[in-house]
Amino acid sequence: TMLLVSAVVWLLLAATAALALGVAVVRVWFIACSVHRRHRRHHHHNRSGSNDGDKTHDVVDKIRFLSLNVFMMPLHLNTSRACKNERLDSFCRRELHRYDVVCFQEMFSLLSFRQSRLLERAKRAGLVYWAVSPPPPPCSAKLLGAGLVTLSRYPIVASAFQPYRKATYADSLASKGVLHTRIRYGQGGDDTVDVFNTHLQAFYLELDLPARQVQLAQLRTLARFVNEQSASKESSALVCGDFNIDTMAPHKMYYTVRDALPGFVDAAADLEEHPHTLDIRYAEGQVLGALPLTKAQRRKFDKSVVEVRQERLDHVWTRQLRCVDTAVKPFKDDDVALRMMSDHCGIE
């Protein structure tokens, strides 16, 4: 009996050691790949700036902008219905070239080369400047970065990232935050716009007080970072991303966002046609997630057991910018298997 107990203990210790070693190897590999990608990115910025400098100094009348939660979850999460490679390829092939500045959320890179493929496809589409949120520090308990990517057709002259300190539930594994880029679109000293790309705490209950408390703390960090990084309090700026706060039925949290960003206006506030960016499933006060992406899963979906609500969790707030042709963009896919390119619609 004692020998059996000892053998079990040694097996448990060996399994624990193997798991710890595996996690360490994954972290080292991820950090090494991220450092390599960052090195390539800075080199590419310099080379593009010297080759295309004359083009970026032309007078710019309009900047075509998009914010989209692209739903590229890490590892193999939701593999059976996410179709990540197919969706990314479809978006890059059909939509990417239409925009001058694109802000992505949930573009994770852990154990995946999708982010690298996106940057290569962006280069071919003319968006030769980019910034990505960094991986978490090696000593951090976080496994993932923030999954933020900002692409631009015009030079990015400054960038910075501010992580959020507070998180709860599964968000505790990700180093969520806000990614700032200053984009120069003309020759004048004032021909710049500060773009802030962010993803706030998710919620899992209809009345999720812990998640809302975290969002309040994150909004304070966001507001402080916007003030610190903006060229001035009256300069052109845009704050966008997945706020996980519904704007279609304005409530206390929506007004908290508005109050945290004085001088900014909700660019999509007056939309009447297709104002929602997400169809969310609720059941007995719990959030079950968005509607399935594949047509096969959608056909199997039983609407009788859940309530489906249309919400706009994605925000675009602007300051000293005149927005025209603002719209919620449902990126539908004609593929026989896919219904949408993401579970979110974008705002353009």
LUMFI-431695 format. One record per residue (C-alpha): residue number from 1; residue in three letters; x, y, z. Coordinates in steps of 0.001 Angstrom, whole numbers, plus 500000, padded with zeros to 6 digits. Example, Ala and Ser with C-alpha at 12.3 -4.5 7.8 and 13.67 -1.06 7.14 Angstrom:
<pt pos="1" code="ALA" c1="512300" c2="495500" c3="507800"/>
<pt pos="2" code="SER" c1="513670" c2="498940" c3="507140"/>
END
This chain:
<pt pos="1" code="THR" c1="500000" c2="500000" c3="500000"/>
<pt pos="2" code="MET" c1="502804" c2="502389" c3="500903"/>
<pt pos="3" code="LEU" c1="504560" c2="501642" c3="497615"/>
<pt pos="4" code="LEU" c1="501343" c2="502351" c3="495724"/>
<pt pos="5" code="VAL" c1="500870" c2="505670" c3="497538"/>
<pt pos="6" code="SER" c1="504480" c2="506640" c3="496865"/>
<pt pos="7" code="ALA" c1="504132" c2="505782" c3="493199"/>
<pt pos="8" code="VAL" c1="500980" c2="507911" c3="492904"/>
<pt pos="9" code="VAL" c1="502693" c2="510837" c3="494633"/>
<pt pos="10" code="TRP" c1="505709" c2="510597" c3="492332"/>
<pt pos="11" code="LEU" c1="503435" c2="510450" c3="489295"/>
<pt pos="12" code="LEU" c1="501598" c2="513574" c3="490445"/>
<pt pos="13" code="LEU" c1="504872" c2="515394" c3="491034"/>
<pt pos="14" code="ALA" c1="506155" c2="514364" c3="487619"/>
<pt pos="15" code="ALA" c1="502924" c2="515475" c3="485933"/>
<pt pos="16" code="THR" c1="503063" c2="518840" c3="487729"/>
<pt pos="17" code="ALA" c1="506687" c2="519341" c3="486726"/>
<pt pos="18" code="ALA" c1="505889" c2="518434" c3="483105"/>
<pt pos="19" code="LEU" c1="502969" c2="520860" c3="483041"/>
<pt pos="20" code="ALA" c1="505091" c2="523668" c3="484503"/>
<pt pos="21" code="LEU" c1="507827" c2="522969" c3="481957"/>
<pt pos="22" code="GLY" c1="505279" c2="522972" c3="479120"/>
<pt pos="23" code="VAL" c1="503844" c2="526327" c3="480223"/>
<pt pos="24" code="ALA" c1="507355" c2="527781" c3="480489"/>
<pt pos="25" code="VAL" c1="508244" c2="526578" c3="476999"/>
<pt pos="26" code="VAL" c1="505042" c2="528083" c3="475579"/>
<pt pos="27" code="ARG" c1="505720" c2="531424" c3="477271"/>
<pt pos="28" code="VAL" c1="509347" c2="531525" c3="476057"/>
<pt pos="29" code="TRP" c1="508284" c2="530603" c3="472509"/>
<pt pos="30" code="PHE" c1="505527" c2="533214" c3="472532"/>
<pt pos="31" code="ILE" c1="507834" c2="535958" c3="473826"/>
<pt pos="32" code="ALA" c1="510534" c2="535068" c3="471305"/>
<pt pos="33" code="CYS" c1="508029" c2="535202" c3="468426"/>
<pt pos="34" code="SER" c1="506632" c2="538505" c3="469700"/>
<pt pos="35" code="VAL" c1="510105" c2="540057" c3="469944"/>
<pt pos="36" code="HIS" c1="510849" c2="538846" c3="466406"/>
<pt pos="37" code="ARG" c1="507595" c2="540357" c3="465115"/>
<pt pos="38" code="ARG" c1="508288" c2="543667" c3="466879"/>
<pt pos="39" code="HIS" c1="511753" c2="543841" c3="465316"/>
<pt pos="40" code="ARG" c1="510316" c2="543227" c3="461843"/>
<pt pos="41" code="ARG" c1="507577" c2="545785" c3="462456"/>
<pt pos="42" code="HIS" c1="509917" c2="548667" c3="463333"/>
<pt pos="43" code="HIS" c1="512172" c2="547880" c3="460369"/>
<pt pos="44" code="HIS" c1="509154" c2="547835" c3="458067"/>
<pt pos="45" code="HIS" c1="507979" c2="551205" c3="459387"/>
<pt pos="46" code="ASN" c1="511307" c2="552827" c3="458555"/>
<pt pos="47" code="ARG" c1="511504" c2="551318" c3="455074"/>
<pt pos="48" code="SER" c1="507902" c2="552248" c3="454215"/>
<pt pos="49" code="GLY" c1="508343" c2="555787" c3="455472"/>
<pt pos="50" code="SER" c1="511279" c2="556401" c3="453163"/>
<pt pos="51" code="ASN" c1="509631" c2="554856" c3="450100"/>
<pt pos="52" code="ASP" c1="506125" c2="556290" c3="450400"/>
<pt pos="53" code="GLY" c1="506806" c2="559607" c3="452097"/>
<pt pos="54" code="ASP" c1="505606" c2="561746" c3="449177"/>
<pt pos="55" code="LYS" c1="502253" c2="559958" c3="449043"/>
<pt pos="56" code="THR" c1="501508" c2="560468" c3="452722"/>
<pt pos="57" code="HIS" c1="502007" c2="564266" c3="452374"/>
<pt pos="58" code="ASP" c1="499172" c2="564763" c3="449887"/>
<pt pos="59" code="VAL" c1="496106" c2="566669" c3="451020"/>
<pt pos="60" code="VAL" c1="493707" c2="564215" c3="452654"/>
<pt pos="61" code="ASP" c1="489991" c2="565013" c3="452505"/>
<pt pos="62" code="LYS" c1="488674" c2="561855" c3="454131"/>
<pt pos="63" code="ILE" c1="490114" c2="558997" c3="456184"/>
<pt pos="64" code="ARG" c1="488220" c2="555732" c3="455846"/>
<pt pos="65" code="PHE" c1="488152" c2="554189" c3="459319"/>
<pt pos="66" code="LEU" c1="486986" c2="550866" c3="460765"/>
<pt pos="67" code="SER" c1="486804" c2="549409" c3="464278"/>
<pt pos="68" code="LEU" c1="486099" c2="545664" c3="464511"/>
<pt pos="69" code="ASN" c1="486264" c2="542923" c3="467117"/>
<pt pos="70" code="VAL" c1="487537" c2="540268" c3="464711"/>
<pt pos="71" code="PHE" c1="487037" c2="537281" c3="467083"/>
<pt pos="72" code="MET" c1="490423" c2="535597" c3="466555"/>
<pt pos="73" code="MET" c1="490573" c2="533785" c3="469864"/>
<pt pos="74" code="PRO" c1="493880" c2="532156" c3="470864"/>
<pt pos="75" code="LEU" c1="494844" c2="528506" c3="470663"/>
<pt pos="76" code="HIS" c1="491933" c2="526250" c3="469648"/>
<pt pos="77" code="LEU" c1="489118" c2="527963" c3="471536"/>
<pt pos="78" code="ASN" c1="485767" c2="527653" c3="469738"/>
<pt pos="79" code="THR" c1="487484" c2="525866" c3="466846"/>
<pt pos="80" code="SER" c1="484386" c2="523928" c3="465800"/>
<pt pos="81" code="ARG" c1="482465" c2="527067" c3="464916"/>
<pt pos="82" code="ALA" c1="485021" c2="529876" c3="464710"/>
<pt pos="83" code="CYS" c1="486604" c2="529122" c3="461282"/>
<pt pos="84" code="LYS" c1="489361" c2="531571" c3="462122"/>
<pt pos="85" code="ASN" c1="491651" c2="531041" c3="459139"/>
<pt pos="86" code="GLU" c1="488776" c2="531149" c3="456651"/>
<pt pos="87" code="ARG" c1="487294" c2="534308" c3="458168"/>
<pt pos="88" code="LEU" c1="490638" c2="536131" c3="458283"/>
<pt pos="89" code="ASP" c1="491397" c2="535232" c3="454678"/>
<pt pos="90" code="SER" c1="487939" c2="536350" c3="453559"/>
<pt pos="91" code="PHE" c1="488202" c2="539702" c3="455333"/>
<pt pos="92" code="CYS" c1="491701" c2="540443" c3="454032"/>
<pt pos="93" code="ARG" c1="490742" c2="539484" c3="450489"/>
<pt pos="94" code="ARG" c1="487448" c2="541361" c3="450286"/>
<pt pos="95" code="GLU" c1="487468" c2="544235" c3="452776"/>
<pt pos="96" code="LEU" c1="490890" c2="545301" c3="454057"/>
<pt pos="97" code="HIS" c1="491852" c2="547448" c3="451051"/>
<pt pos="98" code="ARG" c1="488760" c2="549638" c3="451527"/>
<pt pos="99" code="TYR" c1="490104" c2="551367" c3="454659"/>
<pt pos="100" code="ASP" c1="492875" c2="553790" c3="455631"/>
<pt pos="101" code="VAL" c1="492895" c2="553076" c3="459380"/>
<pt pos="102" code="VAL" c1="491676" c2="549830" c3="460970"/>
<pt pos="103" code="CYS" c1="491474" c2="549021" c3="464680"/>
<pt pos="104" code="PHE" c1="491118" c2="545332" c3="465522"/>
<pt pos="105" code="GLN" c1="490242" c2="543774" c3="468867"/>
<pt pos="106" code="GLU" c1="490657" c2="540066" c3="469748"/>
<pt pos="107" code="MET" c1="493463" c2="539644" c3="467207"/>
<pt pos="108" code="PHE" c1="495448" c2="537339" c3="469512"/>
<pt pos="109" code="SER" c1="498804" c2="535891" c3="468507"/>
<pt pos="110" code="LEU" c1="499493" c2="533190" c3="471126"/>
<pt pos="111" code="LEU" c1="500573" c2="529954" c3="469382"/>
<pt pos="112" code="SER" c1="499282" c2="531328" c3="466091"/>
<pt pos="113" code="PHE" c1="500701" c2="533122" c3="463063"/>
<pt pos="114" code="ARG" c1="497385" c2="534767" c3="462147"/>
<pt pos="115" code="GLN" c1="498527" c2="538159" c3="463409"/>
<pt pos="116" code="SER" c1="501692" c2="537925" c3="461287"/>
<pt pos="117" code="ARG" c1="499619" c2="536886" c3="458276"/>
<pt pos="118" code="LEU" c1="497306" c2="539842" c3="458859"/>
<pt pos="119" code="LEU" c1="500249" c2="542267" c3="458858"/>
<pt pos="120" code="GLU" c1="501580" c2="540791" c3="455625"/>
<pt pos="121" code="ARG" c1="498155" c2="541038" c3="453976"/>
<pt pos="122" code="ALA" c1="497801" c2="544608" c3="455276"/>
<pt pos="123" code="LYS" c1="501111" c2="545519" c3="453639"/>
<pt pos="124" code="ARG" c1="499822" c2="544245" c3="450302"/>
<pt pos="125" code="ALA" c1="496619" c2="546269" c3="450772"/>
<pt pos="126" code="GLY" c1="498631" c2="549465" c3="451307"/>
<pt pos="127" code="LEU" c1="498305" c2="549645" c3="455109"/>
<pt pos="128" code="VAL" c1="502063" c2="549559" c3="455621"/>
<pt pos="129" code="TYR" c1="502141" c2="551057" c3="459130"/>
<pt pos="130" code="TRP" c1="500943" c2="549256" c3="462218"/>
<pt pos="131" code="ALA" c1="501156" c2="548927" c3="465981"/>
<pt pos="132" code="VAL" c1="500247" c2="545910" c3="468105"/>
<pt pos="133" code="SER" c1="499741" c2="545506" c3="471840"/>
<pt pos="134" code="PRO" c1="502766" c2="543821" c3="473493"/>
<pt pos="135" code="PRO" c1="502807" c2="540380" c3="475125"/>
<pt pos="136" code="PRO" c1="502511" c2="540260" c3="478915"/>
<pt pos="137" code="PRO" c1="505769" c2="540507" c3="480911"/>
<pt pos="138" code="PRO" c1="507542" c2="537152" c3="481451"/>
<pt pos="139" code="CYS" c1="506948" c2="537260" c3="485200"/>
<pt pos="140" code="SER" c1="503272" c2="538128" c3="484804"/>
<pt pos="141" code="ALA" c1="500431" c2="535747" c3="485635"/>
<pt pos="142" code="LYS" c1="498819" c2="536776" c3="482339"/>
<pt pos="143" code="LEU" c1="498902" c2="534272" c3="479494"/>
<pt pos="144" code="LEU" c1="497676" c2="536543" c3="476674"/>
<pt pos="145" code="GLY" c1="498288" c2="540034" c3="475434"/>
<pt pos="146" code="ALA" c1="495468" c2="542485" c3="474759"/>
<pt pos="147" code="GLY" c1="494861" c2="541318" c3="471167"/>
<pt pos="148" code="LEU" c1="494854" c2="544892" c3="469826"/>
<pt pos="149" code="VAL" c1="496120" c2="545762" c3="466337"/>
<pt pos="150" code="THR" c1="495983" c2="549178" c3="464633"/>
<pt pos="151" code="LEU" c1="496711" c2="549371" c3="460890"/>
<pt pos="152" code="SER" c1="497263" c2="552596" c3="458944"/>
<pt pos="153" code="ARG" c1="497845" c2="553733" c3="455381"/>
<pt pos="154" code="TYR" c1="499541" c2="556855" c3="456814"/>
<pt pos="155" code="PRO" c1="502661" c2="557040" c3="459011"/>
<pt pos="156" code="ILE" c1="502360" c2="556221" c3="462696"/>
<pt pos="157" code="VAL" c1="504648" c2="558761" c3="464361"/>
<pt pos="158" code="ALA" c1="504097" c2="557688" c3="467975"/>
<pt pos="159" code="SER" c1="502580" c2="554748" c3="469817"/>
<pt pos="160" code="ALA" c1="502137" c2="553565" c3="473394"/>
<pt pos="161" code="PHE" c1="500257" c2="550906" c3="475325"/>
<pt pos="162" code="GLN" c1="498593" c2="551152" c3="478737"/>
<pt pos="163" code="PRO" c1="497502" c2="547891" c3="480397"/>
<pt pos="164" code="TYR" c1="494487" c2="547783" c3="482667"/>
<pt pos="165" code="ARG" c1="495345" c2="546696" c3="486187"/>
<pt pos="166" code="LYS" c1="491986" c2="545203" c3="487087"/>
<pt pos="167" code="ALA" c1="490227" c2="542209" c3="485515"/>
<pt pos="168" code="THR" c1="487942" c2="539376" c3="486547"/>
<pt pos="169" code="TYR" c1="486700" c2="536004" c3="485258"/>
<pt pos="170" code="ALA" c1="488483" c2="534724" c3="482133"/>
<pt pos="171" code="ASP" c1="489667" c2="538260" c3="481332"/>
<pt pos="172" code="SER" c1="492212" c2="537817" c3="484123"/>
<pt pos="173" code="LEU" c1="494269" c2="535693" c3="481718"/>
<pt pos="174" code="ALA" c1="494623" c2="538554" c3="479205"/>
<pt pos="175" code="SER" c1="496603" c2="541759" c3="479575"/>
<pt pos="176" code="LYS" c1="493785" c2="543976" c3="478327"/>
<pt pos="177" code="GLY" c1="494455" c2="547664" c3="477872"/>
<pt pos="178" code="VAL" c1="494437" c2="550552" c3="475404"/>
<pt pos="179" code="LEU" c1="496746" c2="550995" c3="472389"/>
<pt pos="180" code="HIS" c1="497526" c2="554574" c3="471313"/>
<pt pos="181" code="THR" c1="498802" c2="555591" c3="467887"/>
<pt pos="182" code="ARG" c1="499378" c2="559083" c3="466521"/>
<pt pos="183" code="ILE" c1="498821" c2="559099" c3="462781"/>
<pt pos="184" code="ARG" c1="500193" c2="561832" c3="460511"/>
<pt pos="185" code="TYR" c1="498076" c2="562286" c3="457382"/>
<pt pos="186" code="GLY" c1="499471" c2="565566" c3="455968"/>
<pt pos="187" code="GLN" c1="502332" c2="568072" c3="455944"/>
<pt pos="188" code="GLY" c1="500954" c2="570516" c3="458498"/>
<pt pos="189" code="GLY" c1="501969" c2="570372" c3="462129"/>
<pt pos="190" code="ASP" c1="498357" c2="569815" c3="463120"/>
<pt pos="191" code="ASP" c1="497708" c2="567131" c3="460491"/>
<pt pos="192" code="THR" c1="497668" c2="564318" c3="463032"/>
<pt pos="193" code="VAL" c1="494989" c2="562314" c3="464795"/>
<pt pos="194" code="ASP" c1="495375" c2="560368" c3="468028"/>
<pt pos="195" code="VAL" c1="493706" c2="556941" c3="467810"/>
<pt pos="196" code="PHE" c1="492988" c2="554913" c3="470960"/>
<pt pos="197" code="ASN" c1="492064" c2="551257" c3="470438"/>
<pt pos="198" code="THR" c1="490741" c2="549350" c3="473457"/>
<pt pos="199" code="HIS" c1="488864" c2="546291" c3="474727"/>
<pt pos="200" code="LEU" c1="487158" c2="546445" c3="478123"/>
<pt pos="201" code="GLN" c1="486127" c2="543740" c3="480586"/>
<pt pos="202" code="ALA" c1="483529" c2="541256" c3="479330"/>
<pt pos="203" code="PHE" c1="480343" c2="540480" c3="481273"/>
<pt pos="204" code="TYR" c1="478751" c2="537079" c3="481810"/>
<pt pos="205" code="LEU" c1="475522" c2="537923" c3="483655"/>
<pt pos="206" code="GLU" c1="472697" c2="540290" c3="482834"/>
<pt pos="207" code="LEU" c1="473376" c2="542055" c3="486135"/>
<pt pos="208" code="ASP" c1="477102" c2="541477" c3="486499"/>
<pt pos="209" code="LEU" c1="478272" c2="543809" c3="489272"/>
<pt pos="210" code="PRO" c1="481870" c2="542479" c3="489494"/>
<pt pos="211" code="ALA" c1="482371" c2="543025" c3="485761"/>
<pt pos="212" code="ARG" c1="480838" c2="546507" c3="485884"/>
<pt pos="213" code="GLN" c1="483117" c2="547491" c3="488790"/>
<pt pos="214" code="VAL" c1="486134" c2="546423" c3="486740"/>
<pt pos="215" code="GLN" c1="484852" c2="548392" c3="483744"/>
<pt pos="216" code="LEU" c1="484585" c2="551519" c3="485898"/>
<pt pos="217" code="ALA" c1="488236" c2="551163" c3="486945"/>
<pt pos="218" code="GLN" c1="489270" c2="550550" c3="483343"/>
<pt pos="219" code="LEU" c1="487365" c2="553622" c3="482145"/>
<pt pos="220" code="ARG" c1="489269" c2="555761" c3="484657"/>
<pt pos="221" code="THR" c1="492552" c2="554386" c3="483322"/>
<pt pos="222" code="LEU" c1="491408" c2="554946" c3="479745"/>
<pt pos="223" code="ALA" c1="490411" c2="558570" c3="480416"/>
<pt pos="224" code="ARG" c1="493724" c2="559318" c3="482125"/>
<pt pos="225" code="PHE" c1="495705" c2="557725" c3="479283"/>
<pt pos="226" code="VAL" c1="493765" c2="559661" c3="476630"/>
<pt pos="227" code="ASN" c1="494560" c2="562921" c3="478435"/>
<pt pos="228" code="GLU" c1="498237" c2="562012" c3="478786"/>
<pt pos="229" code="GLN" c1="498804" c2="560908" c3="475193"/>
<pt pos="230" code="SER" c1="496666" c2="563422" c3="473289"/>
<pt pos="231" code="ALA" c1="498521" c2="566276" c3="471616"/>
<pt pos="232" code="SER" c1="496185" c2="568642" c3="473480"/>
<pt pos="233" code="LYS" c1="492730" c2="568663" c3="474999"/>
<pt pos="234" code="GLU" c1="491373" c2="570189" c3="471777"/>
<pt pos="235" code="SER" c1="493325" c2="568066" c3="469283"/>
<pt pos="236" code="SER" c1="491749" c2="565591" c3="466887"/>
<pt pos="237" code="ALA" c1="491277" c2="562213" c3="468540"/>
<pt pos="238" code="LEU" c1="489297" c2="559009" c3="468246"/>
<pt pos="239" code="VAL" c1="488598" c2="556388" c3="470928"/>
<pt pos="240" code="CYS" c1="487201" c2="553089" c3="469720"/>
<pt pos="241" code="GLY" c1="486875" c2="549401" c3="470472"/>
<pt pos="242" code="ASP" c1="484785" c2="546768" c3="472187"/>
<pt pos="243" code="PHE" c1="483605" c2="548448" c3="475388"/>
<pt pos="244" code="ASN" c1="481209" c2="545632" c3="476380"/>
<pt pos="245" code="ILE" c1="478747" c2="548389" c3="477307"/>
<pt pos="246" code="ASP" c1="475500" c2="548589" c3="475351"/>
<pt pos="247" code="THR" c1="474740" c2="551950" c3="473741"/>
<pt pos="248" code="MET" c1="471373" c2="551063" c3="472206"/>
<pt pos="249" code="ALA" c1="469584" c2="551186" c3="475554"/>
<pt pos="250" code="PRO" c1="471560" c2="553962" c3="477267"/>
<pt pos="251" code="HIS" c1="471958" c2="553362" c3="480976"/>
<pt pos="252" code="LYS" c1="474283" c2="554460" c3="483763"/>
<pt pos="253" code="MET" c1="477376" c2="552764" c3="482286"/>
<pt pos="254" code="TYR" c1="476896" c2="554442" c3="478899"/>
<pt pos="255" code="TYR" c1="476704" c2="557875" c3="480530"/>
<pt pos="256" code="THR" c1="479773" c2="556972" c3="482576"/>
<pt pos="257" code="VAL" c1="481675" c2="556436" c3="479323"/>
<pt pos="258" code="ARG" c1="480445" c2="559780" c3="477991"/>
<pt pos="259" code="ASP" c1="481444" c2="561586" c3="481186"/>
<pt pos="260" code="ALA" c1="484879" c2="559910" c3="481194"/>
<pt pos="261" code="LEU" c1="485610" c2="561356" c3="477726"/>
<pt pos="262" code="PRO" c1="484702" c2="565066" c3="477899"/>
<pt pos="263" code="GLY" c1="484775" c2="566762" c3="474517"/>
<pt pos="264" code="PHE" c1="484118" c2="563472" c3="472694"/>
<pt pos="265" code="VAL" c1="480883" c2="562562" c3="470912"/>
<pt pos="266" code="ASP" c1="479435" c2="559132" c3="470125"/>
<pt pos="267" code="ALA" c1="479922" c2="558876" c3="466354"/>
<pt pos="268" code="ALA" c1="477221" c2="556219" c3="465998"/>
<pt pos="269" code="ALA" c1="474655" c2="557741" c3="468362"/>
<pt pos="270" code="ASP" c1="472178" c2="558755" c3="465659"/>
<pt pos="271" code="LEU" c1="472237" c2="555591" c3="463572"/>
<pt pos="272" code="GLU" c1="468770" c2="554354" c3="462676"/>
<pt pos="273" code="GLU" c1="469472" c2="551589" c3="460154"/>
<pt pos="274" code="HIS" c1="471103" c2="548472" c3="461671"/>
<pt pos="275" code="PRO" c1="472487" c2="550207" c3="464790"/>
<pt pos="276" code="HIS" c1="473458" c2="547016" c3="466655"/>
<pt pos="277" code="THR" c1="476848" c2="545312" c3="466377"/>
<pt pos="278" code="LEU" c1="476109" c2="542024" c3="468143"/>
<pt pos="279" code="ASP" c1="473307" c2="539494" c3="468657"/>
<pt pos="280" code="ILE" c1="473701" c2="538168" c3="472219"/>
<pt pos="281" code="ARG" c1="472035" c2="535061" c3="473640"/>
<pt pos="282" code="TYR" c1="470641" c2="535250" c3="477172"/>
<pt pos="283" code="ALA" c1="469135" c2="532431" c3="479265"/>
<pt pos="284" code="GLU" c1="467851" c2="532980" c3="482796"/>
<pt pos="285" code="GLY" c1="470037" c2="536040" c3="483315"/>
<pt pos="286" code="GLN" c1="473209" c2="534417" c3="481993"/>
<pt pos="287" code="VAL" c1="475078" c2="535484" c3="478863"/>
<pt pos="288" code="LEU" c1="475575" c2="532521" c3="476534"/>
<pt pos="289" code="GLY" c1="477547" c2="534442" c3="473929"/>
<pt pos="290" code="ALA" c1="476944" c2="535631" c3="470396"/>
<pt pos="291" code="LEU" c1="475023" c2="533746" c3="467732"/>
<pt pos="292" code="PRO" c1="477039" c2="530997" c3="465981"/>
<pt pos="293" code="LEU" c1="479148" c2="532017" c3="462994"/>
<pt pos="294" code="THR" c1="478637" c2="528984" c3="460784"/>
<pt pos="295" code="LYS" c1="475411" c2="528380" c3="458904"/>
<pt pos="296" code="ALA" c1="475278" c2="524765" c3="460071"/>
<pt pos="297" code="GLN" c1="475431" c2="525783" c3="463731"/>
<pt pos="298" code="ARG" c1="472874" c2="528530" c3="463106"/>
<pt pos="299" code="ARG" c1="470374" c2="526004" c3="461702"/>
<pt pos="300" code="LYS" c1="470751" c2="523858" c3="464821"/>
<pt pos="301" code="PHE" c1="470255" c2="526840" c3="467099"/>
<pt pos="302" code="ASP" c1="467061" c2="526564" c3="469149"/>
<pt pos="303" code="LYS" c1="465679" c2="530045" c3="469733"/>
<pt pos="304" code="SER" c1="462957" c2="528725" c3="472013"/>
<pt pos="305" code="VAL" c1="465320" c2="528143" c3="474933"/>
<pt pos="306" code="VAL" c1="467062" c2="531530" c3="474926"/>
<pt pos="307" code="GLU" c1="466397" c2="535201" c3="474350"/>
<pt pos="308" code="VAL" c1="468355" c2="536935" c3="471588"/>
<pt pos="309" code="ARG" c1="469016" c2="540649" c3="472105"/>
<pt pos="310" code="GLN" c1="470509" c2="543162" c3="469696"/>
<pt pos="311" code="GLU" c1="473138" c2="545329" c3="471371"/>
<pt pos="312" code="ARG" c1="475883" c2="547734" c3="470318"/>
<pt pos="313" code="LEU" c1="478858" c2="546962" c3="472539"/>
<pt pos="314" code="ASP" c1="481322" c2="548514" c3="470086"/>
<pt pos="315" code="HIS" c1="482006" c2="552243" c3="470399"/>
<pt pos="316" code="VAL" c1="483582" c2="555037" c3="468362"/>
<pt pos="317" code="TRP" c1="484021" c2="558358" c3="470182"/>
<pt pos="318" code="THR" c1="485498" c2="561335" c3="468314"/>
<pt pos="319" code="ARG" c1="486842" c2="564783" c3="469157"/>
<pt pos="320" code="GLN" c1="487396" c2="567584" c3="466635"/>
<pt pos="321" code="LEU" c1="486549" c2="565236" c3="463772"/>
<pt pos="322" code="ARG" c1="483640" c2="565493" c3="461335"/>
<pt pos="323" code="CYS" c1="482230" c2="562031" c3="460776"/>
<pt pos="324" code="VAL" c1="480430" c2="561284" c3="457511"/>
<pt pos="325" code="ASP" c1="478805" c2="558118" c3="456229"/>
<pt pos="326" code="THR" c1="479040" c2="556496" c3="459676"/>
<pt pos="327" code="ALA" c1="477531" c2="553018" c3="459645"/>
<pt pos="328" code="VAL" c1="477491" c2="549670" c3="461362"/>
<pt pos="329" code="LYS" c1="479052" c2="547212" c3="458932"/>
<pt pos="330" code="PRO" c1="477883" c2="543562" c3="459101"/>
<pt pos="331" code="PHE" c1="480633" c2="541683" c3="457295"/>
<pt pos="332" code="LYS" c1="478537" c2="538933" c3="455778"/>
<pt pos="333" code="ASP" c1="480276" c2="536106" c3="453980"/>
<pt pos="334" code="ASP" c1="479068" c2="534347" c3="450854"/>
<pt pos="335" code="ASP" c1="480993" c2="531205" c3="451735"/>
<pt pos="336" code="VAL" c1="478826" c2="528098" c3="451890"/>
<pt pos="337" code="ALA" c1="479877" c2="527418" c3="455494"/>
<pt pos="338" code="LEU" c1="480207" c2="530900" c3="457020"/>
<pt pos="339" code="ARG" c1="477489" c2="533338" c3="458001"/>
<pt pos="340" code="MET" c1="479643" c2="536295" c3="459136"/>
<pt pos="341" code="MET" c1="483331" c2="537222" c3="459124"/>
<pt pos="342" code="SER" c1="483100" c2="537902" c3="462875"/>
<pt pos="343" code="ASP" c1="480547" c2="537587" c3="465645"/>
<pt pos="344" code="HIS" c1="480659" c2="541404" c3="465866"/>
<pt pos="345" code="CYS" c1="479760" c2="543937" c3="463218"/>
<pt pos="346" code="GLY" c1="482240" c2="546730" c3="462635"/>
<pt pos="347" code="ILE" c1="481723" c2="550487" c3="462836"/>
<pt pos="348" code="GLU" c1="483044" c2="552450" c3="459856"/>
END
